């Protein structure tokens, strides 16, 4: 009889269990009309809509562990899991809705749009969760790029994109150009743990992209999440074992990633940090004088500030110092003849996204600086023989390059007229500098009998200071004619003050779903692309001149000395879309590119893609040798814009989707580049 009142009291307490939910936005204002769902396990318990004060209450609940999801159009879904009411205690929670604008970019690059909506410029892409599971363990963007069709690594460690060097392609991170202004190289790229998606466009027929003629690498980094978390990758170093004894470290590449909200619903932070130390052994040389070494840090930090439901601000900071010892060491070039080098890369960007009416204004400001030094192991002359070299590396260099850029872009709201038009206009303005100096020591060339046959000495050479101003404007229309057909039309104009040129680049692309039931999709496009000329081209005439002397078997001078001076050649540009005077150094490297691609799903999980691309490049900067004048023994090395090349590529790729997170690629790529 005594148990009855206790049981009745417990039943009454259970019947009084409730959950009160308050939903607000990032400004702590209540959000009405939010659909709030209450579940336990896989079973739905109840659903309700918040009132004008952002409140909703669930009553008459049983003791259990509940989960809550709050959703409303224009916001990301807020969730609360593991809400424990098993102890017969009611709960009151607060949820914050984050505007969907904060993740707009990541949604676009994940390919959630329909194939026709993507247009004629579909990239090859990699997702970070796929890259991190690969056995090669890529650490940076440049490490992962050779996994994509059309990208390979050359023997010296650089990247070849569409069989051309990095200086003919572009690398943008969150829409900001991060290439070296002096050389056009990518440098030490973003840590892979900070990347959301990695895209490579061989044929981006969109006018918003420019300053390259071969390929575009686009990186989108990831924002901090709603909960703090961290991860540690590759924490253990590899040791070198020789003759059953440990001989120090071989390599160490630990990586740390931290992310989370600094202010819930307002300010998010993420940081990717890696340390890299690698020793590469040259087996043809004796131990321990056969180790090349590279060491450095790579840090990428990102802050995302949600100012309001229509305003998002993102700031990033990339710092990457690196030291290289005994660069390019091999059997013919032992340690004393190789150079050491150091590089420092500092980049900061500020991106502002503001919704104005039905349009979106995106403004990106970036500042980047590249410092580089190269020096030898001593001051001796470099001696070159058929059996191997001795002495010290001959060239020393110290330079620093910088760029300040601003890129505002406005995307208009959709216009419905003969289909749907998505207009976009924008501009680009940049100021670049390259300052430094090159000094060089003599080179002696001996024959197999150790007799001097040629001597190269260097004279002159001055400190160089180069600067450049670039600006560009573009307008484009992504026109969805029907749900099965879309067209990209646009034009871009570019100007580079140092080359005194004005260039026009029309482009067009199409995506056509030919047989909707079969899923057959055809993409095609054609366009003009222009390289930005690196500033080290215009510093070439400040490098030391070469004096070459030839010697006979008796050790006496047989010819020379011949003086070769460095200079910039004059090019007569006759191209309908390039406007410039025929002055020395007025270079405009360009490429006319066209492509055709067919995608065909074979099953729900298997897709076949076949494509052909062709480009014709002209105006490429190459070096020509001018023979010495017999009267003065003076010749020249001239950089001129007369280079040409032709590139053709056939690609067939099978893509197998194993599950939601795993995909298998089987690419076949045949390419040929011919220089003229």
C-alpha positions in Angstrom: 0.0 0.0 0.0 2.9 2.3 0.7 4.2 1.8 -2.9 1.0 3.2 -4.5 1.6 6.9 -3.6 5.2 6.7 -4.8 4.2 5.2 -8.1 1.5 7.8 -8.6 4.0 10.6 -7.9 6.5 9.1 -10.4 3.8 8.9 -13.1 2.8 12.5 -12.4 6.4 13.7 -12.7 6.8 11.8 -16.0 3.7 13.4 -17.4 5.0 16.8 -16.5 8.3 16.4 -18.5 8.8 19.2 -21.1 11.3 20.8 -23.4 11.2 24.5 -24.1 13.1 25.6 -27.2 14.1 29.2 -28.0 15.4 30.0 -31.5 17.3 33.1 -32.3 19.6 34.4 -35.1 23.2 35.5 -34.9 22.1 38.9 -33.6 20.2 37.3 -30.7 16.9 38.3 -32.2 14.0 35.7 -32.0 13.2 33.9 -35.2 9.5 33.0 -35.7 8.2 30.4 -38.1 11.0 27.8 -37.5 10.0 24.2 -37.9 11.3 22.4 -34.8 11.3 18.6 -34.8 11.7 16.4 -31.8 12.9 12.8 -32.1 14.2 10.0 -30.0 16.3 7.3 -31.6 14.8 6.8 -35.1 11.3 7.7 -34.1 9.6 11.1 -34.5 8.0 12.4 -31.3 6.5 15.8 -32.2 6.9 18.8 -34.5 5.9 22.4 -34.0 6.6 25.9 -35.3 8.1 28.7 -33.2 5.8 31.7 -32.3 6.7 35.4 -32.9 9.0 35.3 -29.8 10.9 32.3 -31.3 9.6 29.9 -28.7 8.1 26.4 -28.9 7.3 24.0 -26.0 6.9 20.2 -26.1 5.0 18.7 -23.1 3.8 15.4 -21.7 7.1 13.7 -22.6 8.4 10.4 -21.4 11.9 10.0 -19.8 14.3 9.4 -22.8 17.2 10.8 -24.7 15.9 13.3 -27.4 17.3 15.1 -30.4 16.1 18.4 -31.7 16.4 19.9 -35.2 15.3 23.5 -36.1 15.0 24.4 -39.8 13.9 27.4 -41.8 14.5 28.5 -45.4 17.5 30.8 -45.7 19.2 29.3 -42.7 21.3 26.3 -41.9 19.6 23.6 -39.8 20.5 23.9 -36.1 20.6 20.7 -34.1 20.8 19.5 -30.5 21.5 15.8 -29.9 21.8 13.7 -26.7 19.3 15.8 -24.7 18.9 13.6 -21.6 15.5 13.5 -19.9 15.9 10.0 -18.5 16.2 11.4 -15.0 12.7 12.9 -15.1 14.1 16.5 -15.4 12.6 19.0 -17.8 14.9 21.1 -20.1 15.2 24.5 -21.7 17.6 25.0 -24.6 18.5 27.8 -27.0 19.4 27.3 -30.7 21.1 29.8 -33.0 20.3 29.8 -36.7 23.2 30.6 -39.0 22.4 32.2 -42.4 22.9 29.9 -45.4 25.0 32.7 -47.0 27.9 31.7 -44.7 28.3 28.4 -46.7 27.3 29.5 -50.1 30.8 29.0 -51.6 31.3 25.5 -50.3 27.9 24.5 -51.6 28.8 25.7 -55.1 32.2 23.9 -55.3 30.7 20.6 -54.1 28.9 20.2 -57.3 25.4 20.2 -55.9 24.0 22.1 -58.9 22.5 20.2 -61.8 25.0 19.4 -64.6 23.4 21.9 -67.0 23.4 24.6 -64.3 27.2 24.2 -63.9 27.6 25.3 -67.5 30.4 24.4 -70.0 33.3 24.8 -67.5 33.2 21.8 -65.3 36.5 21.2 -63.4 38.3 18.2 -62.2 37.8 18.2 -58.4 39.1 16.5 -55.2 37.5 16.5 -51.8 39.7 16.7 -48.7 38.3 13.5 -47.1 39.3 11.6 -50.3 42.8 13.1 -50.5 43.6 12.4 -46.8 42.9 8.7 -47.2 45.4 8.2 -50.0 48.5 6.2 -49.3 50.8 9.0 -50.6 49.6 11.3 -47.7 49.6 14.6 -49.6 50.4 17.5 -47.2 49.7 20.5 -49.4 47.6 21.5 -52.4 50.7 21.1 -54.7 51.2 17.6 -53.4 47.6 16.7 -54.3 47.4 18.3 -57.7 49.1 15.4 -59.6 46.2 13.2 -58.7 44.1 15.1 -61.2 44.1 14.5 -65.0 46.3 16.9 -66.9 48.7 17.6 -63.9 52.1 15.9 -63.5 55.2 16.7 -61.6 58.5 17.4 -63.5 61.8 15.9 -62.4 62.9 19.1 -60.6 59.8 19.0 -58.4 57.7 21.6 -60.1 54.2 21.1 -61.6 53.3 20.8 -65.2 49.7 21.8 -65.9 48.6 20.8 -69.4 52.3 20.1 -70.1 53.2 23.7 -69.3 55.0 25.3 -66.3 53.3 26.8 -63.3 54.0 30.4 -64.6 51.5 29.8 -67.4 48.7 28.8 -64.9 47.0 30.5 -62.0 46.4 29.6 -58.4 43.6 31.2 -56.5 42.6 30.6 -52.9 39.1 31.8 -52.0 39.1 33.9 -55.2 42.5 35.6 -54.3 45.6 35.2 -56.6 48.4 33.8 -54.5 51.1 33.2 -57.1 54.6 34.7 -56.9 54.5 38.1 -58.7 58.2 37.7 -59.7 58.1 34.2 -61.2 54.5 33.1 -61.5 55.3 30.0 -59.4 52.8 28.6 -56.8 55.3 28.5 -54.0 54.5 26.6 -50.8 50.7 26.1 -51.0 47.9 25.8 -48.4 48.0 22.8 -46.0 45.6 20.1 -47.2 43.8 19.9 -43.9 42.6 23.5 -44.4 41.1 22.7 -47.8 37.4 22.1 -48.4 37.6 21.4 -52.2 40.3 21.5 -54.8 39.4 22.2 -58.4 41.5 22.2 -61.6 40.1 23.9 -64.7 41.8 23.1 -67.9 39.3 25.1 -69.9 37.4 27.6 -67.7 35.4 29.4 -70.3 34.1 31.9 -67.8 35.2 35.6 -68.2 35.6 36.0 -64.4 38.9 34.0 -64.6 42.0 35.5 -66.1 45.8 36.0 -66.0 46.7 32.5 -67.3 46.7 30.7 -70.6 46.9 27.0 -69.6 45.0 26.1 -66.4 43.4 27.4 -63.3 43.7 25.8 -59.8 40.9 27.0 -57.5 41.0 26.2 -53.8 38.2 26.7 -51.3 39.2 26.5 -47.6 36.9 25.3 -44.9 35.3 27.4 -42.1 35.3 26.5 -38.5 32.4 24.4 -37.3 29.8 25.0 -34.6 31.8 22.8 -32.1 35.4 22.9 -31.2 37.5 20.0 -32.5 41.0 19.2 -33.4 42.9 16.5 -35.3 46.5 15.4 -35.5 47.8 13.7 -38.6 51.1 12.0 -39.3 52.5 12.6 -35.7 55.3 10.0 -35.9 58.6 10.6 -37.7 60.4 8.2 -39.9 64.0 7.2 -38.9 66.9 6.3 -41.1 68.4 2.9 -40.5 71.9 2.0 -41.9 73.8 -1.2 -41.1 71.3 -2.0 -38.3 71.9 1.4 -36.6 69.6 4.4 -36.4 71.2 7.4 -38.2 68.8 10.2 -37.2 65.5 11.3 -38.7 64.6 10.6 -42.3 61.5 12.8 -42.3 58.8 14.3 -40.0 55.6 15.8 -41.2 53.1 16.3 -38.3 50.0 18.3 -39.1 47.5 19.9 -36.6 44.1 21.3 -37.4 42.0 23.2 -34.9 38.6 24.7 -35.5 35.5 26.0 -33.7 33.4 29.0 -32.8 35.0 31.9 -31.0 31.6 33.5 -30.6 28.7 31.1 -31.1 26.8 32.0 -34.2 29.0 35.0 -35.0 32.7 34.3 -35.3 34.4 31.1 -36.4 38.0 30.1 -36.5 40.1 27.4 -38.1 43.8 26.8 -38.2 45.9 24.3 -40.2 49.5 24.0 -39.1 52.2 21.6 -40.4 55.9 21.2 -39.9 57.9 19.4 -42.6 61.4 18.1 -42.4 62.7 15.8 -45.1 66.1 14.3 -45.9 66.5 12.8 -49.4 69.4 10.5 -49.9 71.4 10.5 -53.1 72.6 6.9 -53.2 75.4 7.6 -55.8 77.3 9.8 -53.3 79.0 8.6 -50.1 77.2 8.8 -46.7 76.8 11.1 -44.8 77.5 13.7 -47.5 74.6 12.7 -49.7 71.6 14.1 -47.9 69.4 16.9 -49.4 67.3 18.6 -46.7 64.2 20.7 -46.6 62.6 22.1 -43.5 59.8 24.6 -42.9 56.5 25.5 -41.3 53.2 26.1 -43.1 50.4 27.8 -41.3 46.9 28.8 -42.6 44.4 30.6 -40.3 40.9 31.6 -41.2 38.3 33.8 -39.4 34.6 34.0 -40.5 32.5 36.8 -39.1 28.7 36.7 -39.6 27.9 40.3 -39.3 24.2 39.7 -40.2 22.0 37.5 -42.1 23.1 39.2 -45.3 26.7 40.0 -44.5 29.7 37.7 -44.1 33.4 38.7 -43.7 36.3 36.2 -44.1 39.9 36.9 -43.2 42.8 34.4 -43.9 46.5 34.5 -43.0 49.0 32.2 -44.7 52.6 32.1 -43.4 55.1 29.6 -44.9 58.9 29.9 -44.3 61.1 27.2 -45.8 64.8 26.3 -45.8 66.4 24.1 -48.5 69.9 22.7 -48.2 72.0 21.2 -51.1 69.4 21.9 -53.8 69.7 19.6 -57.0 72.5 17.5 -55.6 73.3 14.5 -57.7 76.3 12.4 -58.7 77.8 15.1 -60.9 77.0 17.8 -58.4 78.1 16.9 -54.9 77.4 19.0 -51.8 80.1 21.7 -52.3 78.8 22.6 -55.8 75.1 22.9 -54.8 73.3 26.0 -53.5 71.2 26.5 -50.4 68.0 28.5 -50.5 65.4 30.0 -48.3 61.9 31.2 -49.1 59.3 33.0 -47.1 55.7 33.4 -48.2 53.2 35.7 -46.4 49.7 36.2 -47.7 46.7 37.9 -46.1 43.2 38.2 -47.6 40.0 39.9 -46.6 36.7 38.8 -48.4 33.5 40.7 -47.9 30.2 39.2 -49.1 27.1 41.4 -48.9 23.6 40.7 -50.2 22.1 43.7 -51.8 18.5 43.1 -52.8 18.5 40.0 -54.9 22.2 40.3 -55.8 25.5 39.6 -54.1 28.5 41.9 -53.9 31.8 40.0 -53.2 34.9 42.1 -52.6 38.3 40.4 -52.1 41.4 42.2 -51.0 44.7 40.4 -50.8 48.3 41.2 -49.9 51.1 38.8 -50.6 54.9 38.8 -50.3 57.5 36.3 -51.5 61.1 36.6 -50.2 63.8 34.3 -51.7 67.5 33.9 -51.3 70.0 31.5 -53.0 73.7 31.2 -52.1 76.5 28.8 -52.6 78.7 26.8 -50.1 81.7 29.0 -50.8 83.2 31.6 -53.1 85.4 29.3 -55.3 84.9 29.1 -59.1 82.6 26.4 -60.3 84.7 23.8 -62.2 82.8 21.6 -64.7 84.2 18.3 -66.0 82.8 15.3 -67.8 83.4 13.2 -64.6 81.7 15.6 -62.2 81.8 19.2 -60.9 83.8 20.8 -58.1 84.1 24.2 -56.5 81.1 26.3 -55.4 77.8 27.1 -57.0 78.2 30.2 -59.2 75.0 32.3 -58.7 73.7 34.2 -55.6 70.4 35.8 -55.6 68.3 37.9 -53.1 64.9 39.2 -53.9 61.5 40.1 -52.5 58.3 40.4 -54.5 54.9 41.7 -53.4 51.4 42.2 -54.6 48.4 44.2 -53.4 45.1 43.4 -55.2 41.4 44.3 -55.0 38.7 42.3 -56.9 35.1 43.4 -56.5 32.4 41.2 -58.2 28.7 41.7 -58.3 26.3 38.9 -59.1 22.8 40.1 -60.2 19.6 38.3 -59.2 18.2 35.9 -61.8 16.5 37.6 -64.8 13.7 35.6 -66.5 13.6 36.3 -70.2 13.8 33.5 -72.8 15.0 31.3 -70.0 17.0 32.4 -66.9 19.9 34.8 -67.0 22.5 35.0 -64.3 24.6 38.1 -64.9 27.9 38.8 -63.2 30.3 41.8 -63.6 33.6 42.5 -61.9 37.0 44.0 -62.0 40.6 43.4 -60.8 43.3 45.9 -59.8 46.7 45.0 -58.6 50.1 46.7 -57.8 53.2 44.4 -57.9 56.9 44.9 -57.2 60.0 42.8 -57.6 63.3 44.0 -56.0 66.6 42.3 -55.7 70.1 41.6 -57.1 71.9 38.7 -58.8 75.7 38.2 -58.5 77.7 35.4 -60.2 81.1 33.7 -59.9 83.3 32.4 -62.8 82.8 29.0 -64.3 85.7 26.9 -65.7 85.0 24.1 -68.1 87.6 21.3 -68.4 87.9 18.4 -70.8 88.4 14.7 -69.9 92.2 15.4 -69.6 91.5 18.2 -67.1 92.5 20.9 -69.6 90.7 24.2 -69.6 88.7 24.6 -72.8 86.3 27.4 -71.8 85.9 30.0 -69.2 82.8 32.1 -68.3 83.1 35.2 -66.3 80.5 37.7 -65.3 80.6 41.4 -65.4 78.2 44.2 -64.4 74.9 43.4 -62.9 72.8 45.9 -60.9 70.2 45.8 -58.3 66.8 45.8 -59.9 63.5 47.4 -58.9 60.5 46.6 -61.0 56.9 47.4 -60.5 53.7 46.8 -62.4 50.0 47.8 -62.4 47.4 45.5 -63.7 43.7 45.9 -64.1 40.9 43.9 -65.7 37.1 44.1 -66.3 34.7 41.3 -67.2 31.1 40.7 -67.8 29.4 37.3 -68.3 26.0 35.7 -68.5 25.2 32.2 -67.4 22.0 31.6 -69.5 19.9 28.6 -68.7 17.9 28.4 -71.9 15.9 25.3 -70.9 16.4 22.7 -68.1 18.4 20.8 -70.7 20.5 23.6 -72.2 22.7 26.3 -70.8 25.1 28.8 -72.4 28.0 30.8 -70.9 28.8 34.1 -72.8 31.3 36.6 -71.6 34.2 38.9 -72.4 37.2 40.0 -70.4 39.7 42.8 -70.9 43.1 42.9 -69.2 45.9 45.4 -69.1 49.5 45.0 -67.8 51.3 48.3 -67.6 54.8 46.9 -67.7 54.1 45.4 -71.1 52.1 48.4 -72.3 49.3 46.1 -73.6 45.5 46.0 -73.6 44.0 42.5 -74.3 40.5 41.4 -75.0 39.4 37.8 -74.3 35.9 36.7 -75.6 34.7 33.3 -74.3 31.7 31.0 -74.8 30.7 27.6 -73.4 27.6 25.3 -73.6 26.2 22.4 -71.6 23.5 20.3 -73.3 21.7 17.4 -71.8 21.0 15.6 -75.1 19.1 12.5 -73.8 17.7 13.2 -70.4 16.6 9.6 -69.9 20.1 8.3 -70.6 21.8 11.2 -68.7 24.1 12.1 -71.7 25.7 15.5 -71.2 27.8 17.4 -73.7 30.0 20.3 -72.7 31.9 22.4 -75.2 33.6 25.8 -75.3 36.1 28.1 -76.9 38.0 31.2 -75.7 41.1 33.4 -75.6 43.4 33.4 -72.6 46.4 35.7 -71.7 49.4 35.1 -69.4 50.5 37.8 -67.0 54.2 38.3 -67.7 56.3 37.6 -64.5 58.3 40.6 -63.3 61.6 38.6 -63.4 61.4 38.8 -67.2 61.8 42.6 -66.9 64.7 42.3 -64.4 66.7 40.1 -66.9 68.6 43.1 -68.4 69.9 43.9 -64.9 71.6 40.5 -64.5 75.4 40.2 -65.0 76.6 39.9 -68.6 78.6 36.8 -69.6 82.2 37.0 -71.0 83.1 33.7 -72.7 86.7 32.8 -73.6 87.7 29.6 -75.5 91.1 27.9 -75.0 93.2 25.6 -77.2 95.1 22.4 -76.2 98.2 24.6 -75.5 96.3 26.5 -72.8 96.3 29.7 -74.9 93.2 31.7 -75.8 91.8 30.4 -79.1 88.8 32.7 -79.4 87.2 35.5 -77.5 86.5 36.8 -75.1 83.0 37.3 -76.3 80.7 39.5 -74.3 77.0 38.5 -74.2 74.7 41.2 -72.8 71.2 40.6 -71.5 68.3 42.4 -73.1 64.6 42.5 -74.0 63.7 42.0 -77.6 61.1 43.9 -79.7 58.0 42.1 -80.9 55.7 43.1 -83.7 52.3 42.0 -82.4 49.7 41.5 -85.0 46.8 40.0 -83.2 43.2 41.3 -83.5 42.5 41.2 -79.8 45.8 42.6 -78.5 46.5 46.4 -78.6 50.0 47.6 -77.9 53.1 49.3 -79.4 56.0 47.3 -80.8 58.5 48.3 -78.1 61.1 46.2 -76.3 59.5 44.0 -73.6 55.9 44.4 -74.8 55.0 40.8 -74.5 51.5 39.3 -74.6 51.6 35.5 -74.2 48.3 34.1 -75.3 46.4 30.9 -76.1 43.3 30.1 -78.2 41.7 27.0 -76.6 38.7 24.8 -77.4 37.4 21.7 -75.9 34.6 19.0 -76.2 33.6 16.7 -73.5 30.9 14.0 -73.2 29.7 12.5 -69.9 27.6 9.3 -69.9 26.4 7.5 -66.7 26.7 3.8 -67.3 25.0 2.8 -64.0 23.9 4.6 -60.9 27.4 4.4 -59.5 29.6 4.4 -62.7 30.1 7.4 -65.0 32.3 7.7 -68.1 33.7 11.0 -69.3 35.5 11.4 -72.6 37.1 14.7 -73.7 39.3 16.4 -76.2 41.1 19.7 -75.8 43.3 21.7 -78.2 45.1 24.9 -77.7 47.4 27.1 -79.9 49.7 29.4 -78.0 51.8 32.3 -79.4 53.7 35.3 -78.1 55.5 33.1 -75.5 58.6 34.5 -73.9 61.7 32.7 -75.0 65.5 33.5 -75.0 67.3 34.0 -78.3 71.0 34.2 -78.7 72.5 36.9 -80.9 75.9 35.9 -82.3 78.8 38.2 -81.4 79.6 41.0 -83.9 83.0 40.2 -85.5 84.3 43.7 -85.0 83.3 44.2 -81.3 83.0 40.5 -80.1 79.7 41.6 -78.5 76.6 39.5 -78.7 73.4 39.3 -76.7 70.9 37.1 -74.9 67.5 38.5 -75.8 64.2 37.6 -74.3 61.6 37.8 -77.0 57.9 37.1 -77.4 58.2 34.9 -80.5 57.6 31.4 -78.9 54.8 29.2 -80.1 53.4 25.9 -79.0 50.5 23.5 -79.9 48.8 21.3 -77.3 46.4 18.4 -77.8 44.9 16.2 -75.2 42.5 13.2 -75.2 41.1 12.1 -71.8 38.9 9.2 -70.8 37.9 8.9 -67.1 35.8 6.3 -65.3 34.3 7.5 -62.0 32.9 4.8 -59.7 31.0 5.9 -56.6 31.6 3.3 -53.9 29.5 5.0 -51.2 28.7 8.6 -50.1 32.3 9.3 -49.1 34.4 7.0 -51.4 35.0 7.3 -55.1 37.3 5.4 -57.5 38.8 7.2 -60.5 40.4 5.4 -63.5 41.8 8.2 -65.7 43.5 7.7 -69.1 45.1 10.8 -70.6 47.1 11.1 -73.8 48.7 14.5 -74.4 51.2 16.1 -76.8 52.8 19.5 -76.7 54.9 20.7 -79.6 57.0 23.9 -79.5 57.6 25.9 -82.6 
